[in-house]
Amino acid sequence: MSAWVKAACIIKTKHLQGELVVRKVDRFPFLLSEGMQVYFVPPTLRGPREGHVVSVSPAREGEWTVSFDTVDDIASAEELVGSWCLIAKSDVPEPSEGALPLLCEGWRVVDTKRGELGALSAIIEQPAQSLLSVEGSVEGRLGEILIPAVDEFICQIDTADRCITVQLPEGLLDLAAEGGTL
């Protein structure tokens, strides 16, 4: 597993002083903050390859204007358009009490009635709600189980044991056993 997280994507330049407009990565809240070390990938030949965040301000919905200490003109800013901003996993903030952690791939997912369902492979952001993508088995059938990440289904998030306990309604897991995904 990588020690880095894609925190944002650089979508365009703003002003001649090298400010950039970035968009957050879907499954995370906006992660960049002042002073944070960022690496730009793919690396550029002539432009900066890393920098520290100097300032962050909201632009439009889902976008922020960011300036970096290594980007001080429009030419170096243009080199970075289309790049990803990587940050160290250790810089990702801890979740608030009872909240689903941002980095929980590989955590066990257990149903209160059926027991172990499998390992969380991803959190899929959807317009209406997020889904937990679990690689596991239902009734001996291996595959992906999609579980709505809603308060009604998630009973407990145990960060020490890296376990998410869910209580799914009767019949929901049977749908997956019959050949589909939840």
Secondary structure, 3 states (H helix, E strand, C coil): CCCEEEEEEEEEEECCCCEEEEEECCCCCCCCCCCCEEEEECCCCCCCCEEEEEEEEECCCCEEEEEECCCCCHHHHHHHCCCEEEEEHHHCCCCCCCCCCCCCCCCEEEECCCEEEEEEEEEECCCCCCEEEEEEEECCEEEEEEEECCCCCEEEEECCCCEEEECCCCCHHHHHHCCCCC
